């Protein structure tokens, strides 16, 4: 299983994955899925919100409940203890970073992102310290 | 010659790579703009805003142990 960000998660649903991505089951963390759902259900204005508001109902369902054979949502429960340890060790990381790092540790010590802006300095530093490889496949 | 297992693995691979068939053409166009087109940067800003507005999700100011 490969842990991906929101960009690659949506590209998996579109069937438009970059060729460099390993051919394995793809998964998104529950906190990343939460961010995606937040934007879907609570638009904030701007062109993005207008576009999301125009999404037909079947497409909203795809984002809300992705088919497991295409995109899995990682069960956060087995990762919570390691995520909490990561948050404690690196100081107030928040659930998103802690869960992402824990998921990366549990699934091949790798994380894949579809946009470099979606990584963040703290996650880069933590991943480097934990020997988790960060890949960008834009 | 392929085995039944190889055929099944290939079917799984095809399912993973072909995307979700429930997407509509209109939805595909919108989502493509969001992740690969003119809305990609706004999407990144939007995700960062969600993290920043939720301390549980995004954490607080850096507070590393000595």
N, CA and C atoms of all chains as a GROMACS GRO file, in nm:
protein
  612
    1UNK      N    1   0.084  -0.119   0.000
    1UNK     CA    2   0.000   0.000   0.000
    1UNK      C    3   0.088   0.125   0.000
    2UNK      N    4   0.047   0.224  -0.076
    2UNK     CA    5   0.120   0.351  -0.083
    2UNK      C    6   0.030   0.463  -0.032
    3UNK      N    7   0.085   0.544   0.057
    3UNK     CA    8   0.009   0.656   0.113
    3UNK      C    9   0.030   0.778   0.025
    4UNK      N   10  -0.080   0.837  -0.020
    4UNK     CA   11  -0.074   0.952  -0.110
    4UNK      C   12  -0.149   1.071  -0.050
    5UNK      N   13  -0.127   1.189  -0.107
    5UNK     CA   14  -0.196   1.309  -0.059
    5UNK      C   15  -0.327   1.329  -0.134
    6UNK      N   16  -0.390   1.442  -0.108
    6UNK     CA   17  -0.522   1.468  -0.167
    6UNK      C   18  -0.514   1.477  -0.320
    7UNK      N   19  -0.404   1.534  -0.370
    7UNK     CA   20  -0.390   1.548  -0.515
    7UNK      C   21  -0.387   1.412  -0.585
    8UNK      N   22  -0.298   1.326  -0.537
    8UNK     CA   23  -0.287   1.195  -0.602
    8UNK      C   24  -0.410   1.109  -0.574
    9UNK      N   25  -0.474   1.132  -0.460
    9UNK     CA   26  -0.597   1.058  -0.431
    9UNK      C   27  -0.703   1.090  -0.537
   10UNK      N   28  -0.719   1.218  -0.566
   10UNK     CA   29  -0.819   1.256  -0.667
   10UNK      C   30  -0.776   1.207  -0.805
   11UNK      N   31  -0.646   1.215  -0.832
   11UNK     CA   32  -0.599   1.164  -0.963
   11UNK      C   33  -0.623   1.013  -0.974
   12UNK      N   34  -0.615   0.940  -0.863
   12UNK     CA   35  -0.646   0.797  -0.870
   12UNK      C   36  -0.793   0.776  -0.905
   13UNK      N   37  -0.881   0.860  -0.850
   13UNK     CA   38  -1.023   0.849  -0.881
   13UNK      C   39  -1.050   0.882  -1.028
   14UNK      N   40  -0.968   0.974  -1.081
   14UNK     CA   41  -0.982   1.013  -1.221
   14UNK      C   42  -0.920   0.909  -1.316
   15UNK      N   43  -0.838   0.820  -1.260
   15UNK     CA   44  -0.764   0.727  -1.346
   15UNK      C   45  -0.655   0.798  -1.423
   16UNK      N   46  -0.598   0.902  -1.361
   16UNK     CA   47  -0.495   0.982  -1.428
   16UNK      C   48  -0.370   0.987  -1.340
   17UNK      N   49  -0.321   0.873  -1.302
   17UNK     CA   50  -0.204   0.868  -1.214
   17UNK      C   51  -0.075   0.885  -1.294
   18UNK      N   52   0.023   0.951  -1.233
   18UNK     CA   53   0.154   0.962  -1.300
   18UNK      C   54   0.217   0.824  -1.317
   19UNK      N   55   0.291   0.806  -1.425
   19UNK     CA   56   0.353   0.677  -1.453
   19UNK      C   57   0.456   0.637  -1.348
   20UNK      N   58   0.517   0.736  -1.283
   20UNK     CA   59   0.624   0.704  -1.188
   20UNK      C   60   0.571   0.643  -1.058
   21UNK      N   61   0.443   0.654  -1.035
   21UNK     CA   62   0.386   0.600  -0.911
   21UNK      C   63   0.390   0.448  -0.914
   22UNK      N   64   0.445   0.384  -0.809
   22UNK     CA   65   0.448   0.238  -0.807
   22UNK      C   66   0.308   0.179  -0.819
   23UNK      N   67   0.301   0.063  -0.879
   23UNK     CA   68   0.172   0.000  -0.905
   23UNK      C   69   0.127  -0.080  -0.783
   24UNK      N   70   0.079  -0.010  -0.684
   24UNK     CA   71   0.030  -0.073  -0.561
   24UNK      C   72  -0.103  -0.008  -0.522
   25UNK      N   73  -0.170  -0.071  -0.426
   25UNK     CA   74  -0.293  -0.013  -0.373
   25UNK      C   75  -0.263   0.126  -0.316
   26UNK      N   76  -0.347   0.224  -0.346
   26UNK     CA   77  -0.326   0.360  -0.298
   26UNK      C   78  -0.419   0.388  -0.181
   27UNK      N   79  -0.369   0.469  -0.089
   27UNK     CA   80  -0.448   0.501   0.029
   27UNK      C   81  -0.423   0.645   0.071
   28UNK      N   82  -0.525   0.704   0.129
   28UNK     CA   83  -0.516   0.840   0.184
   28UNK      C   84  -0.543   0.829   0.333
   29UNK      N   85  -0.475   0.911   0.412
   29UNK     CA   86  -0.501   0.906   0.557
   29UNK      C   87  -0.639   0.965   0.587
   30UNK      N   88  -0.690   0.930   0.703
   30UNK     CA   89  -0.823   0.981   0.739
   30UNK      C   90  -0.820   1.132   0.758
   31UNK      N   91  -0.708   1.185   0.808
   31UNK     CA   92  -0.702   1.331   0.828
   31UNK      C   93  -0.693   1.406   0.695
   32UNK      N   94  -0.625   1.347   0.597
   32UNK     CA   95  -0.622   1.410   0.465
   32UNK      C   96  -0.760   1.401   0.399
   33UNK      N   97  -0.826   1.286   0.418
   33UNK     CA   98  -0.962   1.274   0.365
   33UNK      C   99  -1.054   1.376   0.434
   34UNK      N  100  -1.031   1.397   0.562
   34UNK     CA  101  -1.108   1.496   0.638
   34UNK      C  102  -1.094   1.635   0.577
   35UNK      N  103  -0.969   1.672   0.541
   35UNK     CA  104  -0.949   1.805   0.479
   35UNK      C  105  -1.025   1.816   0.348
   36UNK      N  106  -1.019   1.708   0.271
   36UNK     CA  107  -1.090   1.707   0.144
   36UNK      C  108  -1.241   1.722   0.166
   37UNK      N  109  -1.291   1.650   0.263
   37UNK     CA  110  -1.435   1.656   0.292
   37UNK      C  111  -1.476   1.791   0.348
   38UNK      N  112  -1.387   1.850   0.429
   38UNK     CA  113  -1.414   1.984   0.480
   38UNK      C  114  -1.434   2.082   0.365
   39UNK      N  115  -1.345   2.076   0.268
   39UNK     CA  116  -1.356   2.169   0.156
   39UNK      C  117  -1.481   2.138   0.072
   40UNK      N  118  -1.516   2.012   0.063
   40UNK     CA  119  -1.634   1.975  -0.014
   40UNK      C  120  -1.762   2.023   0.054
   41UNK      N  121  -1.769   2.007   0.185
   41UNK     CA  122  -1.893   2.039   0.257
   41UNK      C  123  -1.898   2.183   0.306
   42UNK      N  124  -1.783   2.248   0.318
   42UNK     CA  125  -1.780   2.385   0.370
   42UNK      C  126  -1.697   2.472   0.277
   43UNK      N  127  -1.751   2.504   0.160
   43UNK     CA  128  -1.674   2.587   0.066
   43UNK      C  129  -1.643   2.723   0.125
   44UNK      N  130  -1.530   2.780   0.083
   44UNK     CA  131  -1.483   2.903   0.148
   44UNK      C  132  -1.486   3.024   0.057
   45UNK      N  133  -1.541   3.010  -0.060
   45UNK     CA  134  -1.540   3.122  -0.153
   45UNK      C  135  -1.431   3.107  -0.257
   46UNK      N  136  -1.438   3.187  -0.360
   46UNK     CA  137  -1.337   3.179  -0.465
   46UNK      C  138  -1.375   3.081  -0.574
   47UNK      N  139  -1.288   3.073  -0.674
   47UNK     CA  140  -1.316   2.987  -0.790
   47UNK      C  141  -1.324   2.840  -0.752
   48UNK      N  142  -1.239   2.798  -0.657
   48UNK     CA  143  -1.238   2.659  -0.616
   48UNK      C  144  -1.374   2.618  -0.559
   49UNK      N  145  -1.426   2.703  -0.474
   49UNK     CA  146  -1.556   2.671  -0.413
   49UNK      C  147  -1.668   2.668  -0.517
   50UNK      N  148  -1.658   2.761  -0.612
   50UNK     CA  149  -1.759   2.760  -0.720
   50UNK      C  150  -1.752   2.630  -0.799
   51UNK      N  151  -1.629   2.585  -0.824
   51UNK     CA  152  -1.612   2.461  -0.899
   51UNK      C  153  -1.665   2.342  -0.819
   52UNK      N  154  -1.632   2.339  -0.690
   52UNK     CA  155  -1.678   2.227  -0.607
   52UNK      C  156  -1.830   2.228  -0.593
   53UNK      N  157  -1.886   2.349  -0.585
   53UNK     CA  158  -2.032   2.359  -0.574
   53UNK      C  159  -2.100   2.308  -0.701
   54UNK      N  160  -2.029   2.313  -0.812
   54UNK     CA  161  -2.087   2.269  -0.940
   54UNK      C  162  -2.070   2.119  -0.961
   55UNK      N  163  -2.001   2.053  -0.869
   55UNK     CA  164  -1.983   1.908  -0.886
   55UNK      C  165  -2.117   1.836  -0.880
   56UNK      N  166  -2.147   1.754  -0.978
   56UNK     CA  167  -2.271   1.676  -0.971
   56UNK      C  168  -2.270   1.579  -0.852
   57UNK      N  169  -2.388   1.543  -0.810
   57UNK     CA  170  -2.402   1.455  -0.692
   57UNK      C  171  -2.321   1.325  -0.705
   58UNK      N  172  -2.322   1.257  -0.818
   58UNK     CA  173  -2.244   1.132  -0.826
   58UNK      C  174  -2.095   1.154  -0.801
   59UNK      N  175  -2.044   1.268  -0.844
   59UNK     CA  176  -1.902   1.297  -0.825
   59UNK      C  177  -1.871   1.331  -0.679
   60UNK      N  178  -1.965   1.398  -0.614
   60UNK     CA  179  -1.948   1.423  -0.470
   60UNK      C  180  -1.946   1.291  -0.394
   61UNK      N  181  -2.029   1.198  -0.436
   61UNK     CA  182  -2.031   1.067  -0.370
   61UNK      C  183  -1.897   0.996  -0.385
   62UNK      N  184  -1.835   1.011  -0.501
   62UNK     CA  185  -1.704   0.947  -0.525
   62UNK      C  186  -1.601   1.001  -0.426
   63UNK      N  187  -1.603   1.132  -0.404
   63UNK     CA  188  -1.509   1.191  -0.308
   63UNK      C  189  -1.543   1.152  -0.165
   64UNK      N  190  -1.672   1.145  -0.135
   64UNK     CA  191  -1.713   1.114   0.003
   64UNK      C  192  -1.686   0.968   0.037
   65UNK      N  193  -1.713   0.881  -0.057
   65UNK     CA  194  -1.702   0.737  -0.031
   65UNK      C  195  -1.626   0.670  -0.145
   66UNK      N  196  -1.494   0.689  -0.148
   66UNK     CA  197  -1.418   0.629  -0.258
   66UNK      C  198  -1.425   0.477  -0.254
   67UNK      N  199  -1.426   0.417  -0.373
   67UNK     CA  200  -1.427   0.271  -0.380
   67UNK      C  201  -1.291   0.217  -0.338
   68UNK      N  202  -1.295   0.119  -0.252
   68UNK     CA  203  -1.172   0.068  -0.190
   68UNK      C  204  -1.075   0.014  -0.294
   69UNK      N  205  -1.127  -0.045  -0.402
   69UNK     CA  206  -1.035  -0.101  -0.502
   69UNK      C  207  -0.959   0.007  -0.578
   70UNK      N  208  -1.008   0.132  -0.568
   70UNK     CA  209  -0.938   0.242  -0.635
   70UNK      C  210  -0.857   0.324  -0.533
   71UNK      N  211  -0.920   0.358  -0.424
   71UNK     CA  212  -0.855   0.440  -0.322
   71UNK      C  213  -0.906   0.400  -0.184
   72UNK      N  214  -0.813   0.362  -0.099
   72UNK     CA  215  -0.850   0.321   0.036
   72UNK      C  216  -0.830   0.439   0.132
   73UNK      N  217  -0.916   0.450   0.232
   73UNK     CA  218  -0.893   0.545   0.341
   73UNK      C  219  -0.831   0.465   0.455
   74UNK      N  220  -0.711   0.505   0.495
   74UNK     CA  221  -0.638   0.429   0.598
   74UNK      C  222  -0.714   0.434   0.730
   75UNK      N  223  -0.733   0.319   0.790
   75UNK     CA  224  -0.795   0.312   0.923
   75UNK      C  225  -0.699   0.378   1.023
   76UNK      N  226  -0.742   0.486   1.089
   76UNK     CA  227  -0.649   0.557   1.177
   76UNK      C  228  -0.622   0.487   1.310
   77UNK      N  229  -0.709   0.395   1.349
   77UNK     CA  230  -0.700   0.340   1.485
   77UNK      C  231  -0.568   0.269   1.513
   78UNK      N  232  -0.519   0.182   1.424
   78UNK     CA  233  -0.392   0.116   1.456
   78UNK      C  234  -0.272   0.212   1.454
   79UNK      N  235  -0.291   0.330   1.396
   79UNK     CA  236  -0.180   0.425   1.383
   79UNK      C  237  -0.176   0.527   1.496
   80UNK      N  238  -0.283   0.532   1.576
   80UNK     CA  239  -0.297   0.644   1.670
   80UNK      C  240  -0.183   0.651   1.770
   81UNK      N  241  -0.141   0.535   1.825
   81UNK     CA  242  -0.037   0.539   1.927
   81UNK      C  243   0.094   0.590   1.869
   82UNK      N  244   0.133   0.539   1.752
   82UNK     CA  245   0.257   0.587   1.691
   82UNK      C  246   0.244   0.734   1.652
   83UNK      N  247   0.126   0.772   1.605
   83UNK     CA  248   0.104   0.913   1.569
   83UNK      C  249   0.120   1.002   1.692
   84UNK      N  250   0.067   0.955   1.804
   84UNK     CA  251   0.078   1.035   1.927
   84UNK      C  252   0.223   1.044   1.972
   85UNK      N  253   0.297   0.935   1.955
   85UNK     CA  254   0.440   0.939   1.991
   85UNK      C  255   0.516   1.035   1.901
   86UNK      N  256   0.482   1.034   1.773
   86UNK     CA  257   0.548   1.128   1.680
   86UNK      C  258   0.515   1.272   1.718
   87UNK      N  259   0.388   1.296   1.749
   87UNK     CA  260   0.348   1.432   1.788
   87UNK      C  261   0.422   1.476   1.914
   88UNK      N  262   0.436   1.383   2.009
   88UNK     CA  263   0.504   1.416   2.134
   88UNK      C  264   0.653   1.440   2.109
   89UNK      N  265   0.711   1.357   2.026
   89UNK     CA  266   0.857   1.368   2.002
   89UNK      C  267   0.892   1.496   1.927
   90UNK      N  268   0.810   1.531   1.830
   90UNK     CA  269   0.845   1.644   1.745
   90UNK      C  270   0.772   1.773   1.783
   91UNK      N  271   0.682   1.765   1.879
   91UNK     CA  272   0.626   1.886   1.936
   91UNK      C  273   0.510   1.946   1.860
   92UNK      N  274   0.389   1.914   1.906
   92UNK     CA  275   0.271   1.988   1.860
   92UNK      C  276   0.255   1.987   1.709
   93UNK      N  277   0.266   1.868   1.651
   93UNK     CA  278   0.259   1.862   1.505
   93UNK      C  279   0.118   1.874   1.452
   94UNK      N  280   0.019   1.837   1.533
   94UNK     CA  281  -0.116   1.824   1.481
   94UNK      C  282  -0.138   1.685   1.424
   95UNK      N  283  -0.264   1.648   1.415
   95UNK     CA  284  -0.297   1.511   1.373
   95UNK      C  285  -0.257   1.484   1.229
   96UNK      N  286  -0.273   1.582   1.141
   96UNK     CA  287  -0.245   1.558   0.999
   96UNK      C  288  -0.101   1.511   0.978
   97UNK      N  289  -0.006   1.584   1.032
   97UNK     CA  290   0.134   1.548   1.013
   97UNK      C  291   0.166   1.418   1.086
   98UNK      N  292   0.119   1.406   1.209
   98UNK     CA  293   0.151   1.286   1.288
   98UNK      C  294   0.094   1.160   1.224
   99UNK      N  295  -0.030   1.167   1.180
   99UNK     CA  296  -0.091   1.050   1.118
   99UNK      C  297  -0.025   1.018   0.984
  100UNK      N  298   0.008   1.122   0.909
  100UNK     CA  299   0.075   1.100   0.780
  100UNK      C  300   0.210   1.033   0.799
  101UNK      N  301   0.287   1.082   0.896
  101UNK     CA  302   0.417   1.020   0.922
  101UNK      C  303   0.401   0.877   0.971
  102UNK      N  304   0.305   0.853   1.059
  102UNK     CA  305   0.283   0.717   1.110
  102UNK      C  306   0.240   0.624   0.996
  103UNK      N  307   0.156   0.674   0.908
  103UNK     CA  308   0.112   0.592   0.794
  103UNK      C  309   0.229   0.565   0.700
  104UNK      N  310   0.314   0.663   0.681
  104UNK     CA  311   0.432   0.642   0.598
  104UNK      C  312   0.524   0.538   0.656
  105UNK      N  313   0.541   0.542   0.789
  105UNK     CA  314   0.623   0.441   0.857
  105UNK      C  315   0.564   0.301   0.840
  106UNK      N  316   0.433   0.293   0.852
  106UNK     CA  317   0.367   0.162   0.848
  106UNK      C  318   0.358   0.105   0.707
  107UNK      N  319   0.368   0.190   0.608
  107UNK     CA  320   0.346   0.144   0.470
  107UNK      C  321   0.466   0.179   0.382
  108UNK      N  322   0.574   0.110   0.405
  108UNK     CA  323   0.688   0.116   0.314
  108UNK      C  324   0.782   0.232   0.331
  109UNK      N  325   0.766   0.306   0.442
  109UNK     CA  326   0.854   0.423   0.466
  109UNK      C  327   0.858   0.516   0.346
  110UNK      N  328   0.741   0.542   0.288
  110UNK     CA  329   0.735   0.634   0.176
  110UNK      C  330   0.601   0.707   0.177
  111UNK      N  331   0.605   0.829   0.126
  111UNK     CA  332   0.486   0.912   0.110
  111UNK      C  333   0.492   0.974  -0.029
  112UNK      N  334   0.377   0.980  -0.093
  112UNK     CA  335   0.372   1.036  -0.229
  112UNK      C  336   0.278   1.156  -0.233
  113UNK      N  337   0.326   1.262  -0.297
  113UNK     CA  338   0.248   1.386  -0.308
  113UNK      C  339   0.233   1.425  -0.455
  114UNK      N  340   0.117   1.485  -0.484
  114UNK     CA  341   0.091   1.529  -0.621
  114UNK      C  342   0.122   1.675  -0.643
  115UNK      N  343   0.156   1.747  -0.534
  115UNK     CA  344   0.191   1.888  -0.545
  115UNK      C  345   0.290   1.919  -0.433
  116UNK      N  346   0.407   1.971  -0.467
  116UNK     CA  347   0.507   1.995  -0.362
  116UNK      C  348   0.461   2.093  -0.256
  117UNK      N  349   0.367   2.180  -0.291
  117UNK     CA  350   0.317   2.277  -0.193
  117UNK      C  351   0.237   2.210  -0.083
  118UNK      N  352   0.201   2.085  -0.104
  118UNK     CA  353   0.116   2.015  -0.007
  118UNK      C  354   0.199   1.941   0.098
  119UNK      N  355   0.330   1.957   0.096
  119UNK     CA  356   0.414   1.878   0.188
  119UNK      C  357   0.437   1.952   0.319
  120UNK      N  358   0.493   2.068   0.313
  120UNK     CA  359   0.518   2.143   0.436
  120UNK      C  360   0.654   2.113   0.496
  121UNK      N  361   0.710   2.217   0.556
  121UNK     CA  362   0.846   2.206   0.610
  121UNK      C  363   0.856   2.106   0.724
  122UNK      N  364   0.758   2.110   0.813
  122UNK     CA  365   0.767   2.023   0.931
  122UNK      C  366   0.758   1.876   0.893
  123UNK      N  367   0.669   1.844   0.802
  123UNK     CA  368   0.659   1.704   0.760
  123UNK      C  369   0.788   1.659   0.691
  124UNK      N  370   0.846   1.747   0.611
  124UNK     CA  371   0.974   1.713   0.547
  124UNK      C  372   1.080   1.681   0.652
  125UNK      N  373   1.088   1.764   0.753
  125UNK     CA  374   1.189   1.744   0.857
  125UNK      C  375   1.165   1.615   0.934
  126UNK      N  376   1.040   1.590   0.969
  126UNK     CA  377   1.006   1.470   1.046
  126UNK      C  378   1.030   1.345   0.960
  127UNK      N  379   0.989   1.350   0.835
  127UNK     CA  380   1.010   1.236   0.746
  127UNK      C  381   1.159   1.206   0.731
  128UNK      N  382   1.236   1.311   0.718
  128UNK     CA  383   1.381   1.292   0.705
  128UNK      C  384   1.438   1.226   0.830
  129UNK      N  385   1.392   1.270   0.946
  129UNK     CA  386   1.441   1.214   1.072
  129UNK      C  387   1.397   1.069   1.091
  130UNK      N  388   1.282   1.035   1.038
  130UNK     CA  389   1.229   0.899   1.053
  130UNK      C  390   1.263   0.809   0.934
  131UNK      N  391   1.344   0.862   0.845
  131UNK     CA  392   1.386   0.784   0.727
  131UNK      C  393   1.266   0.742   0.640
  132UNK      N  394   1.173   0.835   0.624
  132UNK     CA  395   1.060   0.814   0.534
  132UNK      C  396   1.087   0.894   0.406
  133UNK      N  397   1.083   0.828   0.294
  133UNK     CA  398   1.110   0.896   0.167
  133UNK      C  399   0.986   0.972   0.121
  134UNK      N  400   1.006   1.098   0.085
  134UNK     CA  401   0.897   1.178   0.029
  134UNK      C  402   0.917   1.191  -0.121
  135UNK      N  403   0.816   1.152  -0.195
  135UNK     CA  404   0.821   1.159  -0.341
  135UNK      C  405   0.716   1.257  -0.390
  136UNK      N  406   0.750   1.329  -0.494
  136UNK     CA  407   0.653   1.417  -0.560
  136UNK      C  408   0.632   1.365  -0.702
  137UNK      N  409   0.507   1.339  -0.736
  137UNK     CA  410   0.472   1.295  -0.871
  137UNK      C  411   0.366   1.389  -0.923
  138UNK      N  412   0.411   1.500  -0.979
  138UNK     CA  413   0.316   1.604  -1.022
  138UNK      C  414   0.269   1.579  -1.165
  139UNK      N  415   0.225  -1.800  -2.099
  139UNK     CA  416   0.090  -1.838  -2.054
  139UNK      C  417   0.066  -1.780  -1.914
  140UNK      N  418  -0.048  -1.715  -1.895
  140UNK     CA  419  -0.074  -1.656  -1.764
  140UNK      C  420  -0.158  -1.752  -1.680
  141UNK      N  421  -0.136  -1.745  -1.550
  141UNK     CA  422  -0.213  -1.827  -1.458
  141UNK      C  423  -0.338  -1.751  -1.415
  142UNK      N  424  -0.429  -1.823  -1.346
  142UNK     CA  425  -0.549  -1.756  -1.295
  142UNK      C  426  -0.511  -1.646  -1.198
  143UNK      N  427  -0.409  -1.673  -1.116
  143UNK     CA  428  -0.364  -1.573  -1.020
  143UNK      C  429  -0.310  -1.449  -1.088
  144UNK      N  430  -0.231  -1.470  -1.193
  144UNK     CA  431  -0.177  -1.356  -1.266
  144UNK      C  432  -0.288  -1.275  -1.332
  145UNK      N  433  -0.386  -1.348  -1.384
  145UNK     CA  434  -0.500  -1.278  -1.446
  145UNK      C  435  -0.574  -1.193  -1.343
  146UNK      N  436  -0.589  -1.250  -1.222
  146UNK     CA  437  -0.660  -1.178  -1.117
  146UNK      C  438  -0.581  -1.054  -1.074
  147UNK      N  439  -0.450  -1.069  -1.058
  147UNK     CA  440  -0.366  -0.955  -1.021
  147UNK      C  441  -0.374  -0.845  -1.127
  148UNK      N  442  -0.376  -0.886  -1.252
  148UNK     CA  443  -0.388  -0.789  -1.360
  148UNK      C  444  -0.523  -0.717  -1.354
  149UNK      N  445  -0.628  -0.791  -1.318
  149UNK     CA  446  -0.759  -0.729  -1.305
  149UNK      C  447  -0.760  -0.627  -1.190
  150UNK      N  448  -0.696  -0.664  -1.078
  150UNK     CA  449  -0.685  -0.570  -0.965
  150UNK      C  450  -0.609  -0.444  -1.009
  151UNK      N  451  -0.500  -0.465  -1.083
  151UNK     CA  452  -0.421  -0.352  -1.130
  151UNK      C  453  -0.504  -0.262  -1.221
  152UNK      N  454  -0.581  -0.324  -1.309
  152UNK     CA  455  -0.664  -0.248  -1.401
  152UNK      C  456  -0.768  -0.166  -1.324
  153UNK      N  457  -0.828  -0.229  -1.220
  153UNK     CA  458  -0.927  -0.157  -1.140
  153UNK      C  459  -0.864  -0.037  -1.070
  154UNK      N  460  -0.742  -0.059  -1.015
  154UNK     CA  461  -0.675   0.051  -0.944
  154UNK      C  462  -0.645   0.167  -1.037
  155UNK      N  463  -0.605   0.138  -1.158
  155UNK     CA  464  -0.554   0.240  -1.249
  155UNK      C  465  -0.661   0.305  -1.337
  156UNK      N  466  -0.778   0.246  -1.340
  156UNK     CA  467  -0.878   0.300  -1.433
  156UNK      C  468  -0.967   0.406  -1.370
  157UNK      N  469  -0.952   0.428  -1.239
  157UNK     CA  470  -1.032   0.532  -1.176
  157UNK      C  471  -1.170   0.482  -1.138
  158UNK      N  472  -1.250   0.575  -1.087
  158UNK     CA  473  -1.384   0.541  -1.041
  158UNK      C  474  -1.485   0.566  -1.153
  159UNK      N  475  -1.553   0.462  -1.199
  159UNK     CA  476  -1.645   0.478  -1.312
  159UNK      C  477  -1.770   0.561  -1.279
  160UNK      N  478  -1.791   0.591  -1.152
  160UNK     CA  479  -1.908   0.672  -1.116
  160UNK      C  480  -1.890   0.819  -1.153
  161UNK      N  481  -1.767   0.862  -1.180
  161UNK     CA  482  -1.746   1.004  -1.215
  161UNK      C  483  -1.818   1.039  -1.345
  162UNK      N  484  -1.878   1.156  -1.347
  162UNK     CA  485  -1.943   1.206  -1.468
  162UNK      C  486  -1.842   1.285  -1.550
  163UNK      N  487  -1.868   1.304  -1.678
  163UNK     CA  488  -1.776   1.388  -1.758
  163UNK      C  489  -1.760   1.528  -1.701
  164UNK      N  490  -1.870   1.587  -1.651
  164UNK     CA  491  -1.861   1.721  -1.593
  164UNK      C  492  -1.776   1.719  -1.466
  165UNK      N  493  -1.796   1.617  -1.384
  165UNK     CA  494  -1.718   1.605  -1.261
  165UNK      C  495  -1.571   1.582  -1.291
  166UNK      N  496  -1.544   1.500  -1.390
  166UNK     CA  497  -1.404   1.474  -1.428
  166UNK      C  498  -1.334   1.604  -1.469
  167UNK      N  499  -1.406   1.686  -1.542
  167UNK     CA  500  -1.347   1.813  -1.589
  167UNK      C  501  -1.315   1.904  -1.470
  168UNK      N  502  -1.408   1.911  -1.375
  168UNK     CA  503  -1.386   1.997  -1.258
  168UNK      C  504  -1.270   1.945  -1.173
  169UNK      N  505  -1.269   1.816  -1.147
  169UNK     CA  506  -1.164   1.759  -1.061
  169UNK      C  507  -1.027   1.768  -1.128
  170UNK      N  508  -1.024   1.755  -1.259
  170UNK     CA  509  -0.896   1.769  -1.330
  170UNK      C  510  -0.843   1.911  -1.317
  171UNK      N  511  -0.931   2.010  -1.325
  171UNK     CA  512  -0.888   2.149  -1.304
  171UNK      C  513  -0.831   2.168  -1.163
  172UNK      N  514  -0.891   2.100  -1.065
  172UNK     CA  515  -0.850   2.118  -0.925
  172UNK      C  516  -0.713   2.058  -0.898
  173UNK      N  517  -0.684   1.943  -0.952
  173UNK     CA  518  -0.557   1.877  -0.919
  173UNK      C  519  -0.448   1.897  -1.024
  174UNK      N  520  -0.487   1.932  -1.146
  174UNK     CA  521  -0.385   1.940  -1.251
  174UNK      C  522  -0.397   2.067  -1.336
  175UNK      N  523  -0.490   2.152  -1.303
  175UNK     CA  524  -0.515   2.267  -1.390
  175UNK      C  525  -0.509   2.399  -1.318
  176UNK      N  526  -0.594   2.492  -1.360
  176UNK     CA  527  -0.586   2.629  -1.313
  176UNK      C  528  -0.624   2.646  -1.166
  177UNK      N  529  -0.689   2.546  -1.106
  177UNK     CA  530  -0.730   2.558  -0.965
  177UNK      C  531  -0.634   2.486  -0.869
  178UNK      N  532  -0.525   2.432  -0.921
  178UNK     CA  533  -0.436   2.350  -0.838
  178UNK      C  534  -0.372   2.431  -0.724
  179UNK      N  535  -0.330   2.553  -0.753
  179UNK     CA  536  -0.267   2.633  -0.647
  179UNK      C  537  -0.370   2.676  -0.543
  180UNK      N  538  -0.489   2.711  -0.590
  180UNK     CA  539  -0.593   2.751  -0.495
  180UNK      C  540  -0.631   2.633  -0.406
  181UNK      N  541  -0.628   2.514  -0.462
  181UNK     CA  542  -0.657   2.394  -0.382
  181UNK      C  543  -0.552   2.377  -0.272
  182UNK      N  544  -0.425   2.397  -0.306
  182UNK     CA  545  -0.318   2.386  -0.205
  182UNK      C  546  -0.338   2.489  -0.095
  183UNK      N  547  -0.368   2.612  -0.134
  183UNK     CA  548  -0.393   2.716  -0.033
  183UNK      C  549  -0.510   2.678   0.056
  184UNK      N  550  -0.611   2.622  -0.006
  184UNK     CA  551  -0.733   2.588   0.066
  184UNK      C  552  -0.706   2.477   0.170
  185UNK      N  553  -0.630   2.377   0.131
  185UNK     CA  554  -0.597   2.270   0.225
  185UNK      C  555  -0.515   2.324   0.342
  186UNK      N  556  -0.420   2.412   0.310
  186UNK     CA  557  -0.338   2.471   0.416
  186UNK      C  558  -0.422   2.555   0.512
  187UNK      N  559  -0.521   2.624   0.457
  187UNK     CA  560  -0.609   2.705   0.542
  187UNK      C  561  -0.688   2.618   0.640
  188UNK      N  562  -0.732   2.502   0.592
  188UNK     CA  563  -0.807   2.412   0.680
  188UNK      C  564  -0.720   2.366   0.796
  189UNK      N  565  -0.596   2.329   0.766
  189UNK     CA  566  -0.505   2.287   0.872
  189UNK      C  567  -0.478   2.401   0.969
  190UNK      N  568  -0.456   2.520   0.914
  190UNK     CA  569  -0.421   2.633   0.999
  190UNK      C  570  -0.535   2.674   1.092
  191UNK      N  571  -0.657   2.649   1.048
  191UNK     CA  572  -0.772   2.693   1.128
  191UNK      C  573  -0.816   2.590   1.230
  192UNK      N  574  -0.752   2.474   1.232
  192UNK     CA  575  -0.791   2.366   1.323
  192UNK      C  576  -0.668   2.318   1.400
  193UNK      N  577  -0.650   2.362   1.526
  193UNK     CA  578  -0.529   2.326   1.602
  193UNK      C  579  -0.512   2.175   1.620
  194UNK      N  580  -0.621   2.102   1.632
  194UNK     CA  581  -0.608   1.957   1.648
  194UNK      C  582  -0.551   1.895   1.520
  195UNK      N  583  -0.598   1.943   1.408
  195UNK     CA  584  -0.552   1.888   1.281
  195UNK      C  585  -0.414   1.942   1.243
  196UNK      N  586  -0.397   2.071   1.253
  196UNK     CA  587  -0.275   2.133   1.202
  196UNK      C  588  -0.168   2.160   1.305
  197UNK      N  589  -0.202   2.141   1.433
  197UNK     CA  590  -0.103   2.170   1.535
  197UNK      C  591  -0.094   2.319   1.561
  198UNK      N  592  -0.007   2.352   1.654
  198UNK     CA  593   0.009   2.492   1.688
  198UNK      C  594   0.148   2.540   1.653
  199UNK      N  595   0.190   2.648   1.713
  199UNK     CA  596   0.327   2.697   1.690
  199UNK      C  597   0.428   2.589   1.727
  200UNK      N  598   0.537   2.589   1.656
  200UNK     CA  599   0.638   2.486   1.679
  200UNK      C  600   0.684   2.489   1.825
  201UNK      N  601   0.684   2.374   1.887
  201UNK     CA  602   0.719   2.365   2.029
  201UNK      C  603   0.795   2.236   2.051
  202UNK      N  604   0.917   2.234   2.005
  202UNK     CA  605   0.993   2.110   2.010
  202UNK      C  606   1.061   2.093   2.145
  203UNK      N  607   1.068   1.967   2.190
  203UNK     CA  608   1.141   1.943   2.313
  203UNK      C  609   1.291   1.967   2.294
  204UNK      N  610   1.358   2.001   2.401
  204UNK     CA  611   1.503   2.024   2.392
  204UNK      C  612   1.578   1.894   2.364
   0.00000   0.00000   0.00000
